[in-house]
């Protein structure tokens, strides 16, 4: 099946969905699934549904639904239908609102003799499982089907009765032809005793009701696909195109990403100062490769070039170093106004050690040479790396000594000659300041002139170049600091 067939199967509208459970934060793997489903829907002018699978109430975490919505919105992934946007025909995208729909499909199976009330207690099922383990054979619930059973009244779990035990074969858009044998088929619960459906049942019903054409999900569902296919067959509904996404691996590429490796709440990356465009770009390239050398893609460009046949079968590594680099690339393209606000979020407004906005606009490019996000900006500020901006430097006179000189006093005449040059310099740009000093530095010796000037302005042997320091500080402060250095040497 080629990509044209996959995209435009029978010329129907493409519909994809992201269906998380509200059981905690939204992690990287889930977001990547949402992104791929969203890109494919938008590329094909289709629909993207945010469906909340809240059927396991015991595991639900309060506030998770809003957290999921906030996470997707931060990345710019909008949805056509969701918990707050019901569809005119199929209704709510919140599974707990759809219990009557699942009962309708359960009745279809009951009428066909393909479902039965589970007569066993949890303890009895555990005994069956332990006996199978002791006999070193697979545990299969279908081997314990009751010969007769009462009419289902909703008080007991309802099990699907696998109608045919056979080998299933299917086509996956990424992995091609797949198959599994009889051991993958079993009778499984479709409606629990509390009236809520299980995932194995509900997602199939909802995908049919919502006309989902492409189901994107992780490789952990491959082993369950024969069960799903058996249920599709029993309900006589078409199977959507299955798209198995590769796992996201840890930095070493040897095991799946864990919390220790960085599988943290998506919104923590927002708090750390990662731009949504950078995060989207980064996630898109984990397990998907458009080809070529380019790595920076806008959201619009990703929509244009996204392709199912470029999704990899093997896992892609979560490389936080690459994410940091990519975020820096996106930061470098932002306006001065944006960067001032971005840095100000870290450098608290009104603090005694905070530069004014004009200085921050000049300082931003300097900071971005070394930092990649707000966490690193905070660390640099707290370390005193930028104290020279707002604080008159304190240093020993010997620091003004150039390495080729015998004493610091050799720098005195050079600073005295630099003083009138910086007093009359044009402080419009770094280059205009440089042009005022450069000829003298070339004549006298670059290190001999620029080293003491840099120390005079920063008070440190490690700092940006003196022209950048001067540009950020401004004429009055530069002149005052050079005069102070001359006084020290005098």
FENCOR-V685803 format. One record per backbone hydrogen bond with DSSP energy under -1.0 kcal/mol. NH is the residue of the N-H (numbers start at 1). CO is the residue of the C=O. E is the energy in kcal/mol with one decimal. If there is no record, write none. Layout:
BEGIN
nh=NH co=CO e=E
nh=NH co=CO e=E
END
This chain:
BEGIN
nh=6 co=2 e=-2.0
nh=7 co=3 e=-2.8
nh=8 co=4 e=-2.4
nh=11 co=8 e=-3.1
nh=12 co=9 e=-1.8
nh=16 co=47 e=-2.6
nh=18 co=49 e=-2.7
nh=23 co=21 e=-2.2
nh=31 co=27 e=-2.1
nh=32 co=28 e=-2.5
nh=33 co=29 e=-1.8
nh=34 co=30 e=-2.2
nh=35 co=31 e=-2.7
nh=36 co=32 e=-2.4
nh=37 co=33 e=-2.2
nh=38 co=34 e=-2.6
nh=39 co=35 e=-3.1
nh=40 co=36 e=-2.2
nh=41 co=37 e=-2.0
nh=42 co=38 e=-2.7
nh=43 co=39 e=-2.5
nh=44 co=40 e=-1.5
nh=45 co=42 e=-1.2
nh=46 co=41 e=-3.6
nh=47 co=14 e=-2.3
nh=49 co=16 e=-2.2
nh=50 co=81 e=-2.9
nh=51 co=18 e=-2.4
nh=52 co=93 e=-2.2
nh=53 co=20 e=-2.4
nh=54 co=52 e=-1.4
nh=59 co=56 e=-1.3
nh=61 co=22 e=-2.7
nh=64 co=61 e=-2.0
nh=67 co=63 e=-1.9
nh=68 co=64 e=-2.7
nh=69 co=65 e=-2.3
nh=70 co=66 e=-2.5
nh=71 co=67 e=-2.2
nh=72 co=68 e=-2.3
nh=73 co=69 e=-2.3
nh=74 co=70 e=-2.2
nh=75 co=71 e=-1.3
nh=76 co=73 e=-1.0
nh=77 co=72 e=-2.6
nh=78 co=76 e=-1.1
nh=80 co=48 e=-2.7
nh=81 co=48 e=-1.0
nh=85 co=82 e=-1.4
nh=87 co=91 e=-2.9
nh=91 co=87 e=-1.1
nh=95 co=52 e=-2.4
nh=97 co=94 e=-2.2
nh=98 co=95 e=-2.0
nh=102 co=98 e=-1.6
nh=103 co=99 e=-2.0
nh=104 co=100 e=-1.8
nh=105 co=101 e=-1.8
nh=106 co=102 e=-2.3
nh=107 co=103 e=-2.2
nh=108 co=104 e=-1.3
nh=109 co=105 e=-1.6
nh=110 co=106 e=-2.4
nh=111 co=107 e=-3.0
nh=112 co=108 e=-1.2
nh=113 co=110 e=-1.4
nh=114 co=109 e=-3.3
nh=116 co=159 e=-2.2
nh=118 co=157 e=-3.4
nh=125 co=121 e=-2.1
nh=126 co=122 e=-2.0
nh=127 co=123 e=-1.8
nh=128 co=124 e=-2.1
nh=129 co=125 e=-2.2
nh=130 co=126 e=-2.5
nh=131 co=127 e=-2.3
nh=132 co=128 e=-2.0
nh=133 co=129 e=-2.2
nh=134 co=130 e=-2.3
nh=135 co=131 e=-1.7
nh=136 co=133 e=-1.2
nh=137 co=132 e=-2.4
nh=143 co=140 e=-1.3
nh=144 co=141 e=-2.2
nh=145 co=142 e=-1.0
nh=158 co=191 e=-3.0
nh=159 co=116 e=-3.1
nh=160 co=188 e=-3.3
nh=161 co=114 e=-2.8
nh=168 co=180 e=-2.3
nh=170 co=178 e=-2.6
nh=172 co=176 e=-3.2
nh=173 co=242 e=-3.0
nh=176 co=172 e=-2.1
nh=178 co=170 e=-3.1
nh=180 co=168 e=-2.1
nh=184 co=181 e=-1.6
nh=185 co=182 e=-2.1
nh=190 co=158 e=-3.5
nh=191 co=158 e=-1.5
nh=192 co=196 e=-3.1
nh=195 co=192 e=-1.9
nh=198 co=190 e=-1.8
nh=202 co=198 e=-3.0
nh=203 co=199 e=-2.0
nh=205 co=201 e=-2.0
nh=206 co=202 e=-2.9
nh=207 co=203 e=-2.2
nh=208 co=204 e=-1.7
nh=209 co=205 e=-2.7
nh=210 co=206 e=-2.9
nh=211 co=208 e=-1.1
nh=212 co=207 e=-2.4
nh=213 co=15 e=-2.1
nh=214 co=15 e=-1.7
nh=215 co=241 e=-3.0
nh=217 co=243 e=-2.0
nh=221 co=218 e=-1.6
nh=222 co=219 e=-1.7
nh=225 co=222 e=-1.2
nh=228 co=224 e=-1.8
nh=229 co=225 e=-3.0
nh=230 co=226 e=-2.2
nh=231 co=227 e=-1.7
nh=232 co=228 e=-2.8
nh=233 co=229 e=-2.5
nh=234 co=230 e=-2.0
nh=235 co=231 e=-2.3
nh=237 co=232 e=-2.0
nh=241 co=213 e=-2.9
nh=243 co=215 e=-2.9
nh=245 co=217 e=-2.9
nh=249 co=316 e=-2.8
nh=250 co=255 e=-3.6
nh=253 co=250 e=-2.2
nh=257 co=248 e=-2.8
nh=262 co=258 e=-1.0
nh=263 co=258 e=-2.3
nh=264 co=262 e=-2.6
nh=266 co=26 e=-2.5
nh=268 co=265 e=-1.5
nh=269 co=266 e=-1.5
nh=271 co=267 e=-2.2
nh=272 co=268 e=-1.9
nh=273 co=270 e=-1.5
nh=274 co=269 e=-2.7
nh=279 co=275 e=-2.3
nh=280 co=276 e=-2.6
nh=281 co=277 e=-2.2
nh=282 co=278 e=-2.6
nh=283 co=279 e=-2.8
nh=284 co=280 e=-2.4
nh=286 co=283 e=-1.7
nh=287 co=285 e=-1.0
nh=289 co=310 e=-1.9
nh=302 co=298 e=-2.4
nh=303 co=299 e=-2.1
nh=304 co=300 e=-1.8
nh=305 co=301 e=-2.3
nh=306 co=302 e=-1.9
nh=310 co=307 e=-1.3
nh=311 co=308 e=-1.7
nh=312 co=287 e=-2.9
nh=316 co=247 e=-1.7
nh=318 co=249 e=-2.6
nh=319 co=317 e=-1.0
nh=323 co=319 e=-1.7
nh=324 co=320 e=-2.5
nh=325 co=321 e=-2.3
nh=326 co=322 e=-2.7
nh=327 co=323 e=-2.5
nh=328 co=324 e=-2.1
nh=329 co=325 e=-2.0
nh=330 co=326 e=-2.1
nh=331 co=327 e=-2.5
nh=332 co=328 e=-2.1
nh=333 co=330 e=-1.0
nh=334 co=331 e=-1.8
nh=339 co=335 e=-2.3
nh=340 co=336 e=-2.5
nh=341 co=337 e=-1.9
nh=342 co=338 e=-2.6
nh=343 co=339 e=-2.8
nh=344 co=340 e=-2.3
nh=345 co=341 e=-1.5
nh=346 co=343 e=-1.4
nh=347 co=343 e=-3.2
nh=348 co=346 e=-1.4
nh=351 co=348 e=-1.8
nh=354 co=351 e=-1.7
nh=360 co=356 e=-2.5
nh=361 co=357 e=-2.3
nh=362 co=358 e=-1.3
nh=363 co=359 e=-2.7
nh=364 co=360 e=-2.4
nh=367 co=363 e=-2.4
nh=368 co=364 e=-2.5
nh=370 co=367 e=-1.9
nh=371 co=367 e=-2.0
nh=374 co=272 e=-1.4
nh=375 co=272 e=-1.3
nh=377 co=373 e=-1.7
nh=378 co=374 e=-2.7
nh=379 co=375 e=-2.1
nh=380 co=376 e=-2.3
nh=381 co=377 e=-2.5
nh=382 co=378 e=-2.7
nh=383 co=379 e=-1.6
nh=384 co=381 e=-1.4
nh=385 co=380 e=-1.9
nh=387 co=384 e=-1.6
nh=389 co=386 e=-1.7
nh=391 co=387 e=-1.7
nh=399 co=396 e=-1.9
nh=400 co=397 e=-2.0
nh=401 co=398 e=-1.6
nh=405 co=402 e=-2.1
nh=410 co=407 e=-1.2
nh=411 co=408 e=-2.3
nh=412 co=409 e=-1.4
nh=415 co=411 e=-2.4
nh=416 co=412 e=-2.2
nh=417 co=413 e=-1.6
nh=418 co=414 e=-1.9
nh=419 co=415 e=-2.1
nh=422 co=418 e=-2.4
nh=423 co=419 e=-1.9
nh=424 co=420 e=-1.4
nh=433 co=429 e=-1.5
nh=434 co=430 e=-2.2
nh=435 co=431 e=-2.4
nh=438 co=434 e=-2.6
nh=441 co=437 e=-2.1
nh=442 co=438 e=-2.6
nh=443 co=439 e=-1.8
nh=444 co=440 e=-2.8
nh=445 co=441 e=-2.2
nh=449 co=445 e=-1.8
nh=450 co=446 e=-3.4
nh=451 co=447 e=-1.9
nh=453 co=449 e=-1.3
nh=454 co=450 e=-2.4
nh=455 co=451 e=-2.3
nh=456 co=452 e=-2.5
nh=457 co=453 e=-1.7
nh=458 co=454 e=-2.5
nh=459 co=455 e=-2.8
nh=469 co=465 e=-2.2
nh=470 co=466 e=-2.4
nh=471 co=467 e=-2.1
nh=472 co=468 e=-2.2
nh=473 co=469 e=-2.5
nh=474 co=470 e=-2.5
nh=478 co=474 e=-2.3
nh=479 co=475 e=-2.7
nh=480 co=476 e=-2.1
nh=481 co=477 e=-2.2
nh=482 co=478 e=-2.3
nh=483 co=479 e=-2.4
nh=484 co=480 e=-1.8
nh=485 co=481 e=-1.9
nh=486 co=482 e=-2.3
nh=487 co=483 e=-2.4
nh=488 co=484 e=-1.9
nh=489 co=485 e=-2.1
nh=490 co=486 e=-2.0
END
